[in-house]
Amino acid sequence: MLLLLIAGYVGLWLRNLRRELVLRRESEGRIEAAQKLLREVTDRIPGGAVYQYQRKPDGSLCTNFVSDGILALLGVTREAVLRDYTLILRSIFPEDLPRVLAAVEESGRSMTAYQIEYRVVLATGGVEWVRGSAVPRPGADGAIVWNGFLIGISELKRAETQMRDAREQVDEITRSLPGVVYQACLYIDGSIELLYNGAAYFKLIGIEPRSGRFDYRRVVEAIHESDAEALTEAMYQSAFNLTPFSVDFRLRAADGGRWLRVDAVPRAGGSPEVVAIWNAYGQDITDRKRLEQELAATGKQLREITDSIPGAVLQTRMRADAVPRVEFTSGRLNQIQSVDVQRALNDPAYLLDRVLKEDRAPMMQAALRAFHTLWNRGTITSLQS
C-alpha cells in the first residue's frame, strides 16, 4: 500500500516535471523568437543604432543591448560594446565628453529623457556627428536603465554649416551695400513683419526696432505727410497685384527731412494669412535729391542767362557714330530761325535740314574735325556755321 502511494506521488511529480519542461521550452522558444525579431528589426534601422545601458548602484556602466548599427556609427562591433561599455565613452570627441556625461547625469537625477548632439572619433580616425536620445527608468536594486537611440547626423551638420556660411556671405554682402536689403511680410490683417535684416530697416526709417508683427502705422508716422499716402498706396497695389514698386519719400522734419527710396519685388505669401512677401532695397537718397534740386536751380539760372543773350546758344554732342545730337538750345533759337526747339532736341537731322545745302558739307567737316580732336586729344573746338 505504501509502495503504491509512493509510486503515485512519483508519477505525479514526473508528470509535473514534464509539463514544466515543455512550458520552459515553449517559453524559451518564444523568448528566442522575440529576441530574433528584436534583433531583426533593430539591426535594419538605417543610419542608427538601438541600445540599452544601465548604471549600477556602484556607479559603473554596462551595456545590456545594442544593435549592429553601432558598427557603422562608431566603427566598433556590437560584441565589443557588450563586453566593454567604455568603448562608447572613449569614442566621444574629448571636447564633447563633459557635455555628454553631464546630460546623462542630469537625466539620471531627474529621471527625464535627454537628447544631445556630439562628435565621435571613429576607429579609422575620422570625426562624425551623432545625436543620442535616451529615456531612463528605475532598474533592480537601485540601478538606472536607459533605453536609447543613436543616429548619425553628419550630413545634417554639413548642410547646417553650408546654410550658415551662405547666410554669413549674404549678410556680408548686404552690409557692404550703401543701402539696406530687407524682407518684409504683409499679413491679411494689415500688420507687417520684417523677416530679414529688420534692425537695419528700422535704423534706416529712424524708428525704434521691434520684433514680430507690428502696425504699419508706426512706419507711416515717421514719413512726411505729403508722401505717406503715395507710399502706402504703392505698397498695397504691389501686394495685391504682385507687381514691383519704387517710391521716393521724405521722412518727417524731426529726422532732418531725409529722402529715402524703396524698391521692392513681391511674391505670393503661400498661406491664406499672408498677402505678400517683399524682397526690398531701401537707401538714403538725400544727397541725390539735393543735387537734383541744385541742378534744377542751375538749369533755371542757365536758361535765364542764355535767353538774355542777343543770339542763340546751342550745344551739340558728337556721338561715336559721328551723328551730332543737340543737347541744349536757348529760347532765342526759335526767334532767329523759327526752330521747333523740342524737335531740335529729339531729331539730330532737323537742324541740319534747315541749313543751306552749300553750307552743310563744310559744317559737317568742321564738326567731324572737332569730334576727332576731342576723341584723340581731349581738347574742345568751337564750331561756326
C-alpha distance (Angstrom), angle and dihedral (degrees) to the residues before:
residue distance angle dihedral
M1 . . .
L2 3.80 . .
L3 3.80 90.1 .
L4 3.78 90.8 52.9
L5 3.80 90.9 50.7
I6 3.82 91.4 49.4
A7 3.79 91.2 47.2
G8 3.82 89.7 51.8
Y9 3.78 92.4 52.3
V10 3.80 91.5 47.1
G11 3.79 91.2 50.1
L12 3.81 91.4 49.3
W13 3.81 90.6 48.6
L14 3.80 91.4 50.0
R15 3.79 91.9 49.4
N16 3.84 90.4 50.4
L17 3.80 90.6 46.8
R18 3.79 91.2 51.3
R19 3.80 90.8 48.8
E20 3.80 90.9 48.7
L21 3.80 91.9 49.4
V22 3.81 90.5 49.7
L23 3.81 91.6 49.1
R24 3.81 91.0 46.4
R25 3.80 91.6 50.9
E26 3.80 89.7 48.3
S27 3.80 91.1 48.4
E28 3.78 91.5 47.6
G29 3.78 89.1 49.1
R30 3.79 91.7 51.0
I31 3.80 90.8 45.9
E32 3.78 90.8 48.6
A33 3.81 90.7 48.1
A34 3.82 91.0 48.6
Q35 3.80 91.3 48.6
K36 3.78 90.4 48.2
L37 3.80 90.8 50.1
L38 3.82 91.1 47.0
R39 3.79 90.8 49.5
E40 3.80 92.3 45.9
V41 3.81 92.6 50.7
T42 3.80 98.3 42.3
D43 3.80 95.2 42.8
R44 3.79 90.4 57.0
I45 3.81 97.5 53.5
P46 3.83 104.5 119.5
G47 3.78 117.2 -123.4
G48 3.80 96.0 -4.8
A49 3.77 148.4 74.3
V50 3.83 132.2 -138.0
Y51 3.77 116.6 -143.5
Q52 3.80 145.0 170.3
Y53 3.76 122.8 -157.1
Q54 3.77 134.1 165.7
R55 3.75 140.2 -154.9
K56 3.77 111.6 -137.1
P57 3.82 123.4 -142.4
D58 3.83 89.4 -98.8
G59 3.85 89.6 58.1
S60 3.80 97.3 -108.6
L61 3.80 119.9 133.7
C62 3.78 128.7 -138.2
T63 3.79 137.8 174.0
N64 3.81 118.2 -117.2
F65 3.79 97.5 176.1
V66 3.80 139.7 0.9
S67 3.79 131.8 167.8
D68 3.79 125.8 -127.3
G69 3.81 90.9 -103.5
I70 3.80 87.9 84.3
L71 3.81 88.8 78.7
A72 3.82 93.1 62.0
L73 3.82 92.1 43.9
L74 3.81 101.5 45.1
G75 3.77 105.5 9.9
V76 3.85 93.0 -118.2
T77 3.80 127.0 111.1
R78 3.77 126.5 -111.3
E79 3.80 90.8 -118.5
A80 3.81 92.3 53.9
V81 3.82 92.5 51.0
L82 3.81 91.4 48.3
R83 3.78 89.0 54.5
D84 3.80 97.0 43.1
Y85 3.81 122.5 22.6
T86 3.81 91.4 -174.6
L87 3.81 87.8 76.0
I88 3.80 85.6 75.1
L89 3.79 92.8 51.1
R90 3.80 93.4 45.0
S91 3.81 91.0 52.9
I92 3.84 93.2 59.4
F93 3.80 115.3 100.8
P94 3.83 106.7 -101.2
E95 3.82 94.5 -123.5
D96 3.83 90.9 51.7
L97 3.81 98.9 44.4
P98 3.85 96.3 85.7
R99 3.84 90.4 53.6
V100 3.80 92.1 50.3
L101 3.80 94.0 47.9
A102 3.81 90.9 47.2
A103 3.82 91.0 52.0
V104 3.81 91.9 50.3
E105 3.82 91.6 46.6
E106 3.81 92.8 50.9
S107 3.82 90.9 46.0
G108 3.81 90.8 53.7
R109 3.80 92.7 45.6
S110 3.82 95.9 48.9
M111 3.82 96.5 28.7
T112 3.81 90.0 -130.1
A113 3.80 130.5 132.0
Y114 3.78 121.1 -96.7
Q115 3.79 134.2 -155.2
I116 3.76 122.9 -172.1
E117 3.80 137.6 166.8
Y118 3.78 119.1 -142.7
R119 3.77 144.4 149.5
V120 3.79 126.7 -99.7
V121 3.79 130.4 -160.8
L122 3.80 111.9 -133.4
A123 3.78 124.5 -141.1
T124 3.82 86.4 -107.7
G125 3.80 90.6 58.0
G126 3.80 95.7 -107.4
V127 3.81 121.9 131.2
E128 3.80 122.2 -132.3
W129 3.80 136.3 172.5
V130 3.83 123.1 -117.8
R131 3.79 136.2 177.4
G132 3.79 117.8 -140.6
S133 3.81 122.7 -162.5
A134 3.81 126.4 176.5
V135 3.80 141.2 165.0
P136 3.84 119.8 -146.7
R137 3.79 128.8 -142.4
P138 3.82 132.9 175.9
G139 3.80 114.7 -90.4
A140 3.79 133.1 -163.2
D141 3.81 120.4 -60.2
G142 3.81 94.6 6.6
A143 3.81 96.8 -49.9
I144 3.82 121.7 139.9
V145 3.79 119.7 -137.2
W146 3.82 123.8 -159.3
N147 3.81 123.4 -160.2
G148 3.77 109.0 -162.7
F149 3.76 152.2 157.0
L150 3.81 130.3 -133.2
I151 3.80 120.7 -160.9
G152 3.79 133.7 178.3
I153 3.82 114.7 -116.4
S154 3.81 102.3 171.2
E155 3.82 93.0 118.5
L156 3.81 90.0 50.3
K157 3.80 91.0 49.6
R158 3.79 91.3 49.4
A159 3.81 90.1 50.3
E160 3.82 90.2 49.0
T161 3.80 89.9 50.5
Q162 3.81 91.4 49.9
M163 3.80 90.9 48.6
R164 3.80 91.6 48.1
D165 3.81 91.3 48.3
A166 3.80 90.7 48.5
R167 3.81 91.1 49.0
E168 3.80 91.3 49.1
Q169 3.80 89.4 49.5
V170 3.80 91.4 51.2
D171 3.81 90.5 47.0
E172 3.80 90.9 49.9
I173 3.80 91.3 50.5
T174 3.80 94.2 46.8
R175 3.81 91.8 47.4
S176 3.81 90.2 54.9
L177 3.82 93.4 54.0
P178 3.81 119.1 97.2
G179 3.80 90.2 -124.3
V180 3.80 139.1 34.9
V181 3.79 125.8 -82.2
Y182 3.80 110.8 -157.9
Q183 3.79 143.3 155.6
A184 3.79 121.9 -133.6
C185 3.79 131.9 -172.0
L186 3.82 125.2 -151.9
Y187 3.82 115.6 -154.1
I188 3.79 126.8 -154.4
D189 3.82 90.9 -108.1
G190 3.81 90.7 59.2
S191 3.79 96.4 -105.3
I192 3.80 122.3 133.5
E193 3.80 131.2 -141.5
L194 3.80 126.3 -169.3
L195 3.81 106.1 -137.7
Y196 3.80 96.7 -179.0
N197 3.81 134.9 25.4
G198 3.78 93.0 -4.3
A199 3.81 94.7 155.3
A200 3.81 91.6 58.8
Y201 3.83 90.5 47.5
F202 3.80 92.9 52.7
K203 3.80 89.8 47.6
L204 3.81 90.3 51.7
I205 3.81 91.9 50.3
G206 3.80 91.6 42.0
I207 3.80 99.7 -125.8
E208 3.78 132.2 123.2
P209 3.83 112.8 -81.1
R210 3.78 117.7 -110.0
S211 3.79 134.1 -178.8
G212 3.80 125.4 -140.3
R213 3.78 124.6 12.4
F214 3.77 120.6 -15.5
D215 3.79 138.2 178.0
Y216 3.81 110.6 -91.6
R217 3.81 88.6 -140.5
R218 3.82 86.7 77.7
V219 3.81 87.6 67.2
V220 3.82 93.6 42.6
E221 3.80 90.6 54.6
A222 3.82 89.2 61.7
I223 3.84 93.5 51.6
H224 3.78 125.2 87.4
E225 3.79 109.1 -95.9
S226 3.82 91.3 -124.0
D227 3.82 92.1 58.4
A228 3.82 104.1 33.5
E229 3.79 95.7 84.7
A230 3.82 93.8 49.1
L231 3.82 92.1 50.4
T232 3.80 93.1 46.9
E233 3.82 92.0 48.1
A234 3.82 91.6 48.9
M235 3.80 91.6 50.1
Y236 3.79 95.7 50.0
Q237 3.80 93.6 43.3
S238 3.80 88.1 51.3
A239 3.81 92.5 48.4
F240 3.79 97.5 48.8
N241 3.82 96.3 38.9
L242 3.83 95.4 35.7
T243 3.79 91.4 -130.8
P244 3.83 127.5 138.6
F245 3.78 120.7 -104.8
S246 3.80 136.3 -162.1
V247 3.80 121.1 -167.6
D248 3.80 135.1 174.3
F249 3.80 114.7 -153.9
R250 3.77 141.5 162.7
L251 3.77 128.7 -123.3
R252 3.77 120.0 -132.9
A253 3.80 118.6 -77.5
A254 3.83 90.5 -106.8
D255 3.81 85.7 73.3
G256 3.78 92.8 50.2
G257 3.80 94.0 -93.0
R258 3.80 93.3 -81.9
W259 3.80 120.2 -175.9
L260 3.82 120.3 -132.3
R261 3.78 133.0 -174.4
V262 3.80 124.0 -154.7
D263 3.81 123.0 -166.4
A264 3.81 114.6 -174.7
V265 3.80 138.2 174.6
P266 3.83 116.4 -160.0
R267 3.78 132.9 -151.3
A268 3.80 132.3 -174.1
G269 3.78 114.8 -81.3
G270 3.79 97.1 -130.8
S271 3.82 95.9 -132.9
P272 3.83 135.6 64.3
E273 3.80 90.1 -112.7
V274 3.81 94.8 56.9
V275 3.82 119.6 68.9
A276 3.81 98.1 -174.4
I277 3.78 144.7 -26.3
W278 3.80 119.3 -138.5
N279 3.77 128.1 -153.2
A280 3.77 100.1 -155.6
Y281 3.78 145.8 175.9
G282 3.79 122.7 -153.8
Q283 3.79 126.6 -173.0
D284 3.77 140.5 174.6
I285 3.83 107.6 -112.1
T286 3.80 97.6 172.6
D287 3.82 93.5 118.9
R288 3.80 91.2 47.1
K289 3.80 91.5 50.9
R290 3.80 91.3 49.5
L291 3.80 90.4 50.4
E292 3.81 89.9 49.4
Q293 3.80 89.9 51.4
E294 3.81 91.4 47.5
L295 3.81 90.1 47.2
A296 3.80 90.9 50.5
A297 3.80 90.4 49.7
T298 3.80 91.1 47.3
G299 3.81 90.9 48.7
K300 3.76 90.6 51.1
Q301 3.80 90.3 49.8
L302 3.82 91.1 47.6
R303 3.78 90.7 50.7
E304 3.79 91.7 50.9
I305 3.84 91.7 50.0
T306 3.83 97.3 44.8
D307 3.79 92.8 44.7
S308 3.80 89.0 55.9
I309 3.85 93.4 54.3
P310 3.84 112.4 101.4
G311 3.79 92.9 -120.2
A312 3.78 141.2 33.4
V313 3.80 123.4 -70.3
L314 3.78 114.9 -151.8
Q315 3.81 132.0 179.3
T316 3.78 122.3 -168.4
R317 3.77 132.1 179.1
M318 3.80 122.1 -148.4
R319 3.77 110.5 -140.3
A320 3.80 125.4 -148.6
D321 3.82 89.1 -100.2
A322 3.86 88.7 59.9
V323 3.83 91.9 -113.3
P324 3.84 111.0 132.8
R325 3.79 118.6 -134.3
V326 3.78 123.6 -158.8
E327 3.78 110.3 -132.2
F328 3.80 102.4 169.9
T329 3.78 138.4 15.9
S330 3.76 129.9 173.1
G331 3.77 121.4 -126.2
R332 3.80 93.2 -107.7
L333 3.82 91.0 69.9
N334 3.78 87.3 77.9
Q335 3.79 91.5 50.6
I336 3.81 93.7 49.8
Q337 3.81 100.7 43.5
S338 3.83 104.1 9.2
V339 3.79 87.6 -115.7
D340 3.79 122.8 172.6
V341 3.82 97.0 -125.5
Q342 3.81 95.6 -161.5
R343 3.80 91.4 50.3
A344 3.80 90.5 49.0
L345 3.80 89.5 55.5
N346 3.81 93.1 49.4
D347 3.83 101.9 37.7
P348 3.86 116.6 50.8
A349 3.84 91.9 -167.6
Y350 3.83 94.3 52.8
L351 3.82 97.0 82.0
L352 3.81 92.7 40.5
D353 3.79 90.1 55.7
R354 3.81 89.3 57.0
V355 3.82 92.6 55.9
L356 3.84 117.4 93.1
K357 3.78 111.2 -97.4
E358 3.81 94.3 -119.9
D359 3.82 90.4 54.4
R360 3.80 97.8 47.6
A361 3.82 98.0 78.0
P362 3.84 95.6 49.8
M363 3.79 90.5 45.4
M364 3.82 93.0 51.0
Q365 3.82 91.6 46.1
A366 3.80 89.6 53.0
A367 3.78 90.2 47.8
L368 3.82 91.8 50.8
R369 3.80 91.6 48.6
A370 3.78 88.7 51.9
F371 3.80 90.3 48.4
H372 3.81 92.7 52.3
T373 3.79 91.8 45.6
L374 3.79 90.3 51.8
W375 3.79 92.0 45.0
N376 3.81 97.2 46.3
R377 3.81 103.6 32.1
G378 3.76 106.6 16.3
T379 3.83 92.4 -125.3
I380 3.81 123.9 135.5
T381 3.79 120.6 -127.6
S382 3.83 122.6 -166.4
L383 3.79 116.9 -134.0
Q384 3.80 130.4 -149.1
S385 3.77 128.4 -167.8
